[in-house]
Amino acid sequence: MDNQIYYEDVAEGQEISRIEKRVTTVNILMYLSTVWLMDRIHFDHPFATRRRGLPNVVAPGNMAGDYYAELLSGWAGEKGNLRKLSIQFRSFMVPDDVLTCSGVITKKYVSEGKGYVELDLWLKNGNDVNCVPGKALVELPIRASATT
């Protein structure tokens, strides 16, 4: 079954599919060990809360970038490409947060025979706070050129 999305299938103002991610101390530690990030605010609860005044240990902001990459590459399909991603760290992601990751198409255009969409992205926690807003540029295949 072909789930590939094409440039012709999308419209400005259209919301894309969403994914949900649960933040846990286990996935924070797995991420930290993968990228070799050792800031104690991410794994040492007494240090994070007492010494730094944080609400809990906090997930690394870069995890949001990975969530967006997963969202956008899954949405764009095998023939699509994530070309640009920018994110801003605004609010903490903490254990037990369930994050909803999605976006809306703000612009679409063709350049040099390739279809592009620009998106505004959000990663909202259960309180509807956009912890890490972002923007992306995704290249989608055009049907006419998909067969050539």
N, C-alpha and C positions, 0 to 999 in steps of 0.2 A: 504494500500500500504506500502510495506516494503522499507524504505529508508536507512536501515542499511548498513554502509560501513564495509567491512571485510578486514583483513590483506592482503588477496590475491588480492584485488582490487586496491592496491596502489603500487607505484614504487618510488624509489629514484629519486629525481629531479622533481617530480610531484608537481605542485602548488595545494593547497587545495582551497576550496570555499572561498569567501570573504564576509565580511559584511562591511557596511558603517555606520558610526556614526556621527551625527552632534552634535558638542559641543554648548551648549546654557547656558546662565546664569541660566535658570530654572533647567536644569539637573545637573548643578554643585551644586546648592543649595539643590536639592533633595538628591544628593549623600552626601554632607556635613552633612545634618541632619540625614541621615541614619547611617553614621559611626561616628557621633559626632566629626567632625573635624572642628575646629574653627579658623584656621589660616586666618587672614584678607586678605591675598593675593588672596584668592579664592572668596571673595564676596565684598570687599571694593575697588572700582575702584580708588578713590583718593589715598588711602593708597598704593595700589599695584603699581600705576604708578608714583606718586610723591615721596613717601617715599622709595619705594623699587626699582624704576627704571624699572619696568616690562612693557611690551608692552600693557598689559590689565590685568584684573583679569585672573587667570590661573586655569585650571582644575587640581584637585589633580592627581598626577601621578598614584596613585593606581586605578583610574578609568580605566586606560589602562589594568591593570591586570584583571579587571572585563570584559572588552571587549574581551580580549583573552580567558577567561574562557567561555564566551558565544559562541565565534567562535568555539573553540575546542570541547566543549561538544555537540554543534549542529552538527558539522562535524562527530564526532566519533559515534554519535547515542546513543540509549538507552543502548546498550551492550558494548560500549566503555567507557574508563575511562581516564581522565586526571591524570597522575601520578606525573608530575613535571612541574613547570612553573618558569622561571626566567626572569626578565625584568630589563632593564637599562633605567633610565630617562636621555634623551639627549637633548630634545627640548620641549618648552612649547606647551601645547594644550590650545587654547584660544577660546572664544566664536566666533561662525560663522565658525570655522574650520569644514570641512567635512573630516573625517578620514577614510581611507581605511585600514581594518584590514585583514591580510591574512598571508600565510606562505608557505614554501616549505619543502618537505620531504628530509632530508639529509641522513638518514640512516634507515634501517629496519632490524629487526632480531627477532628470536624466542628464548625465554629463559624460561625454565621450563614449556614448553607447551603453553606459551602465546606469542602473537604477539605484538611487540612494534615498534613504529616509533618515530624517533627524528625529530624535525622540527626547522628551523629558522623562526622567526616571524617578521612581520613588522606592524607598525601602522603609515601610512604616511598621512601627511596633503596635502592640495591642491598644495603646492609647491614641492611635492615629497620628503619632508624631513621626515626621519624615526624618529619620535618623541620619540618612546619607543620601541627599538628593544628587541626581546626576543628569548627564546629557550624553547622548550617543549618536554616532553616525554609523548606519548599517547599509551595506550594499546588498541588494536583493537581485536575483536573476530576472531578466526580462524574458517573457515567454518566446517572443520572436527570435531572440538570440540563443535561447536554451536548446533549440534543436539544431543549431549550426555548429 
